[in-house]
């Protein structure tokens, strides 16, 4: 179903950009799945196109003193996602998505 496909693609993409270790594994999974379900390729292209909108790297988030820990966690999460996005994108670029 399209709901399950959306969940799978979102999981693949999120894990791929969140954890460096998973980027090549998730790219391999995406390639395997896209051979069986061609719509996976289209969904991944959409995820890549939405990256900047979903993970806004230009907006400053203001936190009160009580939530500074959350701010630091968010900043680190953004940094990891940004760097891992490059890794999974490089891995996916070897795949032949049309």
PyMOL commands that set and color helices and strands:
alter all, ss='L'
color gray80, all
select helices_A, chain A and resi 2-18+20-36+39-49+51-54+65-93
alter helices_A, ss='H'
color red, helices_A
deselect
rebuild
show_as cartoon
